[in-house]
Amino acid sequence: KNFDERNQDELNILEHGLKHLARKDPNRALKHWSRYQQTHEFSHSARATIISAIVKALYRDGHTSAADSYHVDHLKLLNQTLAGQLTEWRIREALRDLDWPTVQKWLARLPKENQEQTTWRYWTIRSMESDPASTLNPHIETLTRSLAKERDFFGFLASEKLDQDYSINHNPVPIDEERINQLAANPAMQRARELLFHGDGINANREWSSASQNFDHSDWLGAAVLASQWHWHSKAIASLGTVKYWDDVEIRFPLAYEKEINSAAKNTDIPNYVLFALARQESAFNTRATSSAGAMGLIQVMPATAKSTARKYKIPYRNKKQLHDASTNVPIGATYYMSMLERFDNNRILASAAYNAGPHRVNRWLANSKGKLPFDIWMTLIPFKETRSYVSNILMYSVIYSRKLGLVPPMLLQHERETLL
């Protein structure tokens, strides 16, 4: 059909059709795309998504050289429009093949802002270490020392390479007592605190939202301190997040619900610092949290999972409303996490991925990797960005909580580090 290049609806149809065709026959899609892009004025976004679909399909079908060449030809457009995502995908594919020279080549093609992210700084170091052509490069130690300064999963891995303590980097919020007192005197804030005290989280949130509508940077810092003092930890954490103040470790990683977590740790034989990390990641200690998928409470448990876990392990449980009560949620969530550890050989990487994405997906990913990949590559190849972040956070948060508790375990146990996945 002859399409009108000025009709946006028809351009959208062409974009959809070309992406769909690319998945089935990338060479045919490329032929049609070469014609249509000469006669139609596609947006940068449409061009990038069509080219991305063609590149991925060419690579999937074994036409690696053609895919890479087409990718490089359009690198500027793809990096700018897709924020480097296609280049990151290509690095992951090279990691899957343990092809270190190709990893280095595509790392160099990332946008500068992506190169500065801790993930890709780590893989720059790892690829240099693993490629015989660059193993002895003295720049490796400089890069590693720089990365080890970060309070981050990859920063902690860099610290381990140097055999040095992890960089926790605690820098407390500068406290402005006058500002905090003013916030505490705000009628809406007072109502929020009273409602919170009486267990009315919904209306407490409404009052907090009303009070914070016009907060500036200093107000948010003061609100974080105030919420922390009220043991409203989720609000304290969110307030610091609003102004991107990441370094107050005391406020951002509170030892909340200690009684429930310590009891569950004892009953499941899971270190308490791991359960603190799990609760921090899942809900930021918001007992009223409910996800879009329906997971509920402090350690975000699906009602069906709660029912089956409670039945199997004889935990008292009547209905899903109890999942908003930490005394029910934590034992069930911790026990389900324990069952994931038992299923995956006490490996927190796999258990955490299973808790987030489901054990059947983890089994499928393990089947695909065939026991050939080091832990860090396997984690980086997890298909879901959310799950990649989730697993990294559980391990990194566990380090932070262990230090707060006066313990010094490594981030990864020996079998977690050495087992090929």
N, C-alpha and C positions, 0 to 999 in steps of 0.2 A: 504494500500500500504506500502511496505517496503521502507523507505527513507534512503538515503545515508547520514550518519552523517557528512561526510566531505564536502558535497555540500551546500554552503551558500544559494543558491537560494531555495533549498528544505527546509533548516532550516527556511528561511523567510516564506515559504508557511505554514509550520507547526505552526509557531508563529501566523500568521494571522488566520489560521483555528482554533487553540485552543482558541484564544480570541473571535472569532465569536461564537464558540460552547458554550463558557462560558456564553455568554449573553442569550443563549437559554436554556441550560441545564448544570448548573455549576457542578453538581455531575458527569455527564458523562465526562465533560471536565477534571475534576480532575482525573478521572480514567485513561484517555488517557495520561494526563500530567505526572502522576506518572510513567507510562511506558516509555514514550519518554525521560524523563529527565535522565533515567538510561542508555539509549542507545545512546543518542546524546549529543553533547557538545554545549549547548546554551550559548550565551553571558550573562553577568550579566544583561544587559539592557533587553534582551528578556525574561529572567527568571522573572525579576521584573514585566514587563508589563503583562505577562501571569498570574502570581500569583495575581497581582492586579485585573485583570479582574475576576478571579475566586472568590476572596474575596468579591468584590462588588456584584457579582451576587448571591453568597450564602446569603449575608446580605439582599439583595433585596427580596429574596424568603423566608425570615423568619428564615433562619438557622444561627441565630446570634452567637450562641456559637461556631459552626463549623467555621464560618468566622473569628471570633476573635482568635480562637485557631490557625488557619492556618496563620493568620496575625502575631501573636506573634512568631510562629515557624520560620518565615522568616523575623523578624523585622529588623535585622541588614542589610540584603541585601536590603530590601525595603526602609529603611531610607536612606541608603547611595546612592542607585541608583536613587531613585525618590525624593531625597532631602526632605524626610519627608512628601511628598504630600498625600500619602495614609493615614498616621496617622492623618494628619490635616483633611482629609475627614471624618475619623472615629470620631474625636472630634465634627465635625459639625453635624454628625448624632446623637450623644449623646445630643448635644444642642437642636436639633429638638425635642427630646423626653423629654427635661428638666430633664435629668438623670444626676444629678450633681456628684454622686460618680463615674460614668463611665467617665464623662468629666475629672475628676481629674486623674483617672487611665491612660487615654490615653495621657493627657498632660505630665505626667511623662515619657511617652515612646517616646516623640518627641526627635529628635536630639538636642543637647545642643544649637546649633546656632539658631534653630527654637524657642526654649524655650525663648531665649533672645529677640525675636522680640516683639514689643509692643502689637501686637494683642494677642499673647498667654500669655504674662505677664498679660494683662487685664483679660483674661478668667481664669487664675490661681486665681486671686483675686476674681472674680465673683463666681467661683465655690466654693471657700472656704467660701464666704459669704452665699451662697445659700444652702450649705449642712449642715444640723443641726449638723453633727459630727465635723465640723470645724469652725462654725460660730464665736466662741469666741477666735479663734486662734490669739494671739497678733502679729503674723508675718504679718497678713493682713495689718495693718497700715504701717509697714515698707515697704512692697511691694508697697502699694499705694503711699506713699511719694516718693519713687524712680521713679515710673512711671509718677507721676505728674510733674517731671522735664523735661519731653519730650515735644517738640513742635510737637504735633501729635494728631490725633483724639482721640486715646485711652489715651494719656497723658492728654488731656483736660478733658475727662470723669473722670479721676482720680482726677484732680484738683477740679472738681465739688463735688466729694465725700468728699473731705477735706474742701469744702467751701472756697477755696482760689483762687487767680487770676491765670489765665492761664499763662503758661511759654512760652513767645514769644521768648526768648533767642536770641535777636539780637546781632550779633558780626560782625561789618563791616569788609570788606576786608581791609587788611593792604595796604595802598596806597604807591606805589613806583613811585613818580613823574617822575623820570628819565626813568624808564621802560615805563611808559605810554606815555611820549613824544617820545620815540624811536618808539613805536608802531604807534603813530599818524603820524610819519614821513615816515612810510613804504609806498612806492608808491602804492602797492596793497590795503592797508587799505585806503589810500586817495581816490583811485578810487572807492572803495566800498562805502565810505561816499558820494561821489559826485553822484554816481548812485542812492543811497538810497534817497538822497535829491530830485532827479528828478523823483522818483517813479518807477525806474527800479529795482524792487526787485530781479528778476531772475539773472541779471548780477551782482548786488551788492553781492548776495550770492556767485556767482562764484569767485569774487575777494576776498571775505572774506575767502573762502576755500583755495584759492591759498596762501594768506598771512599767514594762520594759520597752514599750513602743518607741520611745524617743531616746533610749540609752545611747550614750557615747562610749568611747573606748574605756575611759576611766570608770564609768558606771558599770560596764560589764565586768571589769576586774573586781570592783567592789561587790557586785552581785555574786560573783563566784565565791568570794570569801564568805559572804553572808550565808549563801546556800550551804556551803560546806559546814559552817557552824551549826546550821539547822539540821545537818545530816540529810539534806536533800541533795544527794550526791550526783544524781543524773543532771540536775539543773546546774550544779557547780561545774561539772565537766563540760556541759553544753555551752555555758557562758564563756569559759575559756576558749572553747572551740570557735565561738562566734568572732572573737578578736584574734584568733590564731596565736594564742599564748600557750605554747606547748610544754613549757619547761617547769611548771610547778608540779612536781611529781607527787607531792603530798596530797594536793587537791585532786589531781587527775587519776590517781591510783589509791583510793582510800581502802582501808581494811574494814569494809562494811560487812554486816551480817556475819560477823566472826563466829558467833555461836552455831548458827546453822551450817556454815561452811566447814568449821572444824569437826562438827559431829559427822557430817557426810564424809569428810576425808578419812576419819577413823573407820567408818563403816565400810568404805569402798577400797581402802588402802591406796587412795590417790593422794599425793602430796597436796596439802591445803593451798600452797601457792599456785598450783595448777587450777584448782577450782576457783580461786580468786580471779585468776586470769580469764577463766571461762565466763564467769559472771560479768566481769568488766567488759569483755568483748561482746557478749550477747546483748546486754541491756544497759550497760553503764550503771548498774545497780538500781534500775527502775523496776520495781516489783509489778507495776501496772502495765508494763510494756506489752504490746501485742503487734506482731509483725503482719505485713500484708498477706503472708501465707497462712496466718492463724496461729503461729507459735506464741506462747504466752509466758510471761513472768521473768523472774530474775535470770534463769539460765535457758530461757526461750525453748519451751517444750511444746510440741504439737499435742493436742488433746488425745489423738489416737495413739501416739507413742507413749504418752503418760499412762493411758489405760492399760496397754499391753505390758509396759515395764512394771507398773504397780502390781498387776496380776502375777507376772512371772516371779517377781522378787518379794511378793507378799508385803508391799508397802501400803499402808492405809490410804485409800483414795476413793472419793465418791463421785465428784463431778469436776468439770473443767474450771469452774470458778475458783477452786482451791489452788490452781496454778498461779494465781496472783498472790498467794500466801507463801512467803519464803520457807516456812516450816514444812510445806508440802513440796514446793517446786524444787528446792535444792536437793533433797534426798532422791527425788525421781530423776532430775537432770543429771546428777552426779552418777547415779546408778546406770543410767543409759550410756553415759560417757564411759563408765567402767566396762560395759558390755562391748563397746566399740574397741576399747583397749584389748579386751580378751579376744575379740574377733581378729584383730590385726597385730597380734604378737607383741602387745605392749608397746607399740610404736605410736607416739603422740602425733607424729606427722599424719599418719594414715587415719588414726582415730579422730583427730580434729577435722580432717577433710570429710570423713564419713558423717560426723555430727552435723556439719554444715550442709553438705551436698547429698548425703545419703550413702549408705554402705554399698549399694549396688553400683553406683557410679564409680566409687573407688575401686571396686573389683574390676570394672571394665577398664579403667585407666591402668591398673596393674597388668591386666591381660595384654593391653596394647604395648606397654613398656617392656614386658617379658623379662623382668629382673635384670635389666642391663644398665640402668641409669643410677648415678649417684643421687643422694637425697636432694641436693640443691637443684639439680636439673629437673628431677621429677616434680618438685614443687613448682618450678618455673613453668612447666608444661601443663599444669592443671588448667583445663579449658576455661574455667570461670574466674574472672578477675576477682570477684567477691571472695571465692574460696581460697585463691592464692593469698589474698590479704589476710583472710581469717586465720589460716594456718600459721602464717608468719607472726601475726599478732599474738596468738595463743602462746607460742614459744617465747617471743620477746617479752610479753607481759609476765610470763612465769618467772623470768629472770628478775624483773623489777620487783615482783611481790616476794620472791625468795629473799632478795636483799633487804627489803623492808622488814622481813621476819627474822633477819640475822642469819640467814642460811646462804651457802655459797655453792649450790650445784651448778654444773655446766648447763648451758642452754640446751644442748643435745646430749643424750646418753650415748655411750659407745655404740650400742647396737643400732640406734637411730642414725648415727653418723655413718656407720660402716656398711650397713645392709644395702645392697643394690635393689632397686625397686623396678 
